[in-house]
Amino acid sequence: MVLIEPIGSQLPKPSEIVFFINKQGDLVLHRVLKRWKKDDKFLYLLKGDQVAKTDGIYEKAKIVGRLKAIEREESFLSIDKPAFKALNWLAYLRSRTGLGSQSKFSGLLMKSKLFSKYLD
C-alpha cells in the first residue's frame, strides 16, 4: 500500500515518485526523471523504475500527488527515512542511466535485509 499526498503548489523534483494521469487516462505511480520550464509551464519526463521506456512528457497539471510512504506487511517506510532516501536515489540513478538491474551494487543493495522487506 502507498500513501499519496496532494501535489499542492510545491513543484515535484527529479527523483520524486509522483502519481499522475497518463495519456490513456490511467493513474500511474512513476518517477520524475527531469523537470524544466517552457513557455511558462513546467514539464516533466516520467518513467517507471522497472521499464525501459519513459512515459513521455507531462505538464504539472497531470501530476496529482506524490509518494509519502510505503506500507508492506506491517512495515511502514516514510520517504523521509534515510533507508528510503538511499534506495530512492539509487533507483533514480538506475532509471536515468539505463543501467536497470544490471548494476551489481544496486542488485546487492536490493537483496540486503535493509531493503528486501520493502521490495517483495
C-alpha positions in Angstrom: 0.0 0.0 0.0 1.2 3.5 -0.7 0.4 6.8 0.9 0.0 9.7 -1.5 -0.2 13.4 -0.6 -1.7 16.0 -2.9 0.8 17.8 -5.1 -0.2 21.2 -3.9 1.9 24.2 -5.0 5.3 22.6 -4.4 6.8 21.5 -7.7 7.9 17.8 -8.0 11.6 17.4 -8.2 13.7 14.9 -10.2 13.9 11.6 -8.3 10.5 12.1 -6.6 7.8 9.5 -7.2 4.6 11.0 -8.4 1.0 9.9 -9.0 -0.1 11.2 -12.4 -2.8 10.8 -15.1 -1.2 9.2 -18.2 -2.2 9.7 -21.8 -4.7 6.8 -21.6 -6.4 8.4 -18.6 -5.0 5.9 -16.1 -3.5 6.8 -12.7 0.2 5.8 -12.5 2.9 6.0 -9.9 6.3 6.7 -11.6 9.4 8.7 -11.0 10.3 12.2 -12.2 13.5 11.9 -14.3 13.7 15.5 -15.4 11.9 18.9 -14.9 12.1 22.0 -17.0 10.2 25.2 -17.8 8.9 26.0 -21.3 6.5 28.8 -22.2 5.6 29.5 -18.5 4.7 25.8 -17.9 6.6 23.2 -16.0 7.2 19.9 -17.9 8.2 16.6 -16.5 9.8 13.5 -18.0 8.4 10.5 -16.1 9.4 6.8 -16.1 8.8 3.7 -14.1 11.8 2.1 -12.4 11.3 -1.3 -14.0 10.6 -0.3 -17.6 13.0 0.6 -20.4 11.0 3.4 -22.0 9.8 6.7 -20.5 6.1 7.6 -20.1 6.8 10.8 -22.1 6.5 14.4 -21.1 3.7 15.7 -18.9 2.6 19.1 -17.7 2.3 19.7 -13.9 -1.5 19.7 -14.3 -1.4 16.0 -14.9 0.5 15.3 -11.7 -2.0 14.8 -8.9 0.1 13.6 -6.0 3.5 12.5 -4.6 4.5 9.4 -2.7 4.7 10.0 1.0 5.2 6.4 2.4 5.1 2.7 1.6 3.5 0.1 3.8 4.1 -3.7 3.5 3.3 -6.5 5.9 3.1 -4.2 9.0 6.3 -2.3 7.9 6.0 1.4 7.2 8.7 3.3 5.3 8.4 7.0 5.1 10.1 8.9 2.3 11.8 11.0 5.0 13.7 7.9 6.4 17.4 7.5 5.4 16.7 4.0 4.1 14.1 5.3 1.7 16.3 8.2 0.6 19.2 5.9 -0.2 17.0 3.5 -2.1 15.2 6.3 -3.9 18.4 7.9 -5.0 19.8 4.6 -6.3 16.6 3.9 -8.2 16.7 7.4 -9.7 20.3 6.9 -10.9 19.4 3.5 -12.4 16.4 5.0 -14.3 18.4 8.0 -15.5 21.4 5.9 -16.7 19.5 3.0 -18.1 21.6 0.5 -16.1 18.4 -1.1 -14.8 19.1 -4.3 -12.8 22.5 -4.8 -14.4 24.2 -2.8 -11.7 25.9 -5.2 -9.3 25.8 -2.7 -6.4 22.1 -2.0 -6.8 21.4 -5.7 -7.0 23.2 -6.4 -3.8 21.6 -3.5 -2.1 18.1 -4.5 -3.2 18.7 -8.0 -1.8 20.0 -6.7 1.6 18.0 -7.2 4.7 17.7 -3.4 5.0 15.5 -3.1 1.8 14.3 -6.6 1.0 11.1 -6.4 3.1 10.0 -3.3 1.1 10.7 -4.8 -2.4 8.8 -8.2 -2.4 
